[in-house]
Amino acid sequence: MDLTKTIKSRRSVKHFSNKKPSWKDIIECIDSARFAPMAGNLFPLRFILVNDKEKIQKIANACQQPFVSEAQYIMVVCSDCKLVLNAYEERAEKFCRQEAGAAIQNFLLKLEEKKLKTCWVGYFVDYLIKEALKIPKDVDVEAIFPIGYESKKPGTKPKSTKRKKELDSVLYFEEYKNKKMRKKESMNV
């Protein structure tokens, strides 16, 4: 795998074919999330893999995004932050969000490597997702990922990666908004 190529080729897909991916491939992608950095190695994340069409439709309704129902599988990422809260108190919520993001990025890159497609869905009605999947009230639903193979719909073409921000528009040196790196100072030995 060429990591740079994988990072640059990953994109969100909202049209899925009827071809069903191997659940073993998806499990392997979920497994890659375990290798993300975790505060205290507590790993508060939980993953729910759904392939029941009725539940997928309920999830799509809760997301208010019909394309979600086209997927053959849905993966729901949850955080049960009780242990992290006990260990890190006021920083726990921030740590849980950071850990979820890091784990999800591993998952997304592994999906790309497997030629599977998804779209990170963060807009949904929490209680409807929790109700459909019997998720406890004190567990946070972080994100939802419809998974499948991309469908090439007539008139659609992949979005270009050129719309990404240029590096020089997001990189600062030494302090916020400073766009210039200090000149290299000579080193005396």
C-alpha positions as CSV (number, residue, x, y, z in Angstrom):
1,M,0.0,0.0,0.0
2,D,1.2,3.5,-0.9
3,L,0.0,5.5,2.1
4,T,0.3,8.9,0.4
5,K,-1.7,7.6,-2.6
6,T,-4.3,6.1,-0.3
7,I,-4.7,9.3,1.7
8,K,-5.1,11.4,-1.4
9,S,-7.5,9.0,-3.2
10,R,-9.9,8.6,-0.2
11,R,-13.1,10.5,-0.7
12,S,-16.8,10.4,0.4
13,V,-19.1,8.4,-1.7
14,K,-22.9,8.6,-1.6
15,H,-24.0,6.1,-4.2
16,F,-23.6,2.4,-3.6
17,S,-24.0,-0.6,-5.8
18,N,-26.0,-3.7,-4.9
19,K,-22.8,-5.8,-4.8
20,K,-22.3,-6.9,-1.2
21,P,-18.8,-6.5,0.3
22,S,-17.2,-9.3,2.3
23,W,-18.0,-8.7,6.0
24,K,-14.5,-10.1,6.8
25,D,-13.0,-7.2,4.9
26,I,-15.0,-4.8,6.9
27,I,-14.0,-6.5,10.2
28,E,-10.4,-6.1,9.1
29,C,-11.0,-2.4,8.5
30,I,-12.6,-2.0,11.9
31,D,-9.7,-3.9,13.5
32,S,-7.3,-1.2,12.1
33,A,-9.1,1.3,14.4
34,R,-7.7,-0.5,17.5
35,F,-4.2,0.7,16.6
36,A,-5.0,4.4,17.0
37,P,-3.5,6.2,20.0
38,M,-5.7,6.1,23.1
39,A,-5.3,8.0,26.4
40,G,-4.2,5.6,29.0
41,N,-4.8,2.8,26.5
42,L,-8.4,2.7,27.8
43,F,-10.1,2.4,24.3
44,P,-13.6,3.8,24.9
45,L,-14.7,3.1,21.3
46,R,-17.3,0.5,20.3
47,F,-18.3,-0.5,16.8
48,I,-21.7,-1.8,15.7
49,L,-21.8,-3.4,12.2
50,V,-25.3,-3.5,10.7
51,N,-26.4,-5.4,7.6
52,D,-30.2,-5.8,8.4
53,K,-32.0,-3.9,5.7
54,E,-34.8,-2.8,8.1
55,K,-32.2,-1.4,10.6
56,I,-30.3,0.3,7.8
57,Q,-33.5,2.0,6.7
58,K,-34.1,3.2,10.3
59,I,-30.6,4.6,10.4
60,A,-31.0,6.3,7.1
61,N,-34.2,7.9,8.4
62,A,-32.5,9.0,11.6
63,C,-29.8,10.6,9.4
64,Q,-32.3,12.2,7.1
65,Q,-30.1,11.3,4.3
66,P,-31.6,8.7,1.9
67,F,-28.3,7.6,0.3
68,V,-27.5,5.9,3.6
69,S,-30.1,3.3,2.8
70,E,-28.3,2.3,-0.4
71,A,-25.4,0.8,1.6
72,Q,-25.0,-2.9,2.1
73,Y,-23.5,-2.4,5.6
74,I,-23.6,0.4,8.1
75,M,-20.9,0.9,10.8
76,V,-21.8,2.9,13.8
77,V,-19.0,4.3,16.0
78,C,-19.8,4.8,19.7
79,S,-17.8,6.1,22.7
80,D,-18.3,4.8,26.2
81,C,-16.2,7.3,28.0
82,K,-16.8,6.3,31.7
83,L,-13.3,4.8,32.2
84,V,-11.7,7.8,30.5
85,L,-13.7,10.2,32.6
86,N,-12.6,8.4,35.8
87,A,-8.9,8.6,34.7
88,Y,-8.8,12.1,33.1
89,E,-11.8,14.0,34.5
90,E,-12.3,17.3,32.7
91,R,-10.1,16.3,29.8
92,A,-12.0,13.1,29.2
93,E,-14.5,14.4,26.7
94,K,-11.8,16.0,24.6
95,F,-9.7,12.8,24.7
96,C,-12.7,10.7,23.6
97,R,-13.3,12.9,20.6
98,Q,-9.7,12.9,19.6
99,E,-9.5,9.1,20.0
100,A,-12.6,8.6,17.9
101,G,-11.2,10.8,15.1
102,A,-7.8,9.0,15.1
103,A,-9.5,5.5,15.1
104,I,-12.0,6.6,12.4
105,Q,-9.1,7.8,10.1
106,N,-7.4,4.4,10.4
107,F,-10.7,2.8,9.5
108,L,-11.3,5.1,6.5
109,L,-7.8,4.5,5.1
110,K,-8.2,0.7,5.5
111,L,-11.5,0.9,3.7
112,E,-9.8,2.7,0.8
113,E,-7.1,0.1,0.7
114,K,-9.8,-2.6,0.4
115,K,-11.5,-0.6,-2.4
116,L,-14.6,-0.1,-0.2
117,K,-16.4,3.3,-0.1
118,T,-18.1,5.3,2.6
119,C,-19.2,8.7,3.6
120,W,-18.7,10.0,7.2
121,V,-22.1,10.9,8.4
122,G,-22.2,13.1,11.5
123,Y,-25.7,14.5,11.2
124,F,-28.3,12.2,12.7
125,V,-31.0,12.1,15.4
126,D,-29.1,10.5,18.3
127,Y,-32.0,9.0,20.2
128,L,-33.3,7.3,17.0
129,I,-30.0,5.6,16.4
130,K,-29.7,4.6,20.0
131,E,-33.3,3.2,19.9
132,A,-32.7,1.2,16.7
133,L,-29.5,-0.3,17.9
134,K,-30.2,-0.6,21.7
135,I,-27.3,1.7,22.6
136,P,-27.4,2.8,26.3
137,K,-28.2,6.5,27.0
138,D,-24.8,7.3,28.5
139,V,-22.9,6.0,25.3
140,D,-22.2,8.7,22.6
141,V,-22.8,7.9,19.0
142,E,-19.8,9.5,17.2
143,A,-20.5,8.8,13.6
144,I,-22.2,6.6,11.0
145,F,-20.5,5.0,8.0
146,P,-22.6,3.5,5.1
147,I,-20.2,1.0,3.5
148,G,-20.3,-0.6,0.0
149,Y,-18.9,-0.5,-3.5
150,E,-19.4,2.7,-5.4
151,S,-22.2,2.8,-8.0
152,K,-21.4,4.7,-11.1
153,K,-24.6,6.6,-11.6
154,P,-25.1,8.2,-15.0
155,G,-24.0,11.8,-15.0
156,T,-21.9,11.5,-11.9
157,K,-18.2,11.7,-11.7
158,P,-15.7,11.6,-8.8
159,K,-15.0,14.9,-7.2
160,S,-11.5,16.2,-7.7
161,T,-9.1,16.4,-4.8
162,K,-8.1,19.8,-6.1
163,R,-10.8,21.5,-4.0
164,K,-8.7,20.7,-0.9
165,K,-7.1,23.6,0.9
166,E,-3.5,24.4,-0.1
167,L,-0.9,23.7,2.6
168,D,0.2,27.3,2.8
169,S,-3.3,28.4,3.7
170,V,-3.4,26.1,6.8
171,L,0.2,26.0,8.1
172,Y,1.7,28.6,10.5
173,F,5.1,28.8,12.1
174,E,5.8,29.5,15.8
175,E,2.5,31.3,16.3
176,Y,-1.0,31.6,14.9
177,K,-1.2,33.4,11.6
178,N,2.6,33.6,11.1
179,K,3.1,32.2,7.6
180,K,6.9,32.6,7.5
181,M,9.4,30.2,9.0
182,R,12.4,31.8,10.6
183,K,15.6,31.6,8.7
184,K,17.8,28.7,9.7
185,E,20.2,29.8,12.3
186,S,23.8,28.7,12.1
187,M,24.8,26.1,14.6
188,N,28.0,26.5,16.5
189,V,29.6,23.2,17.5
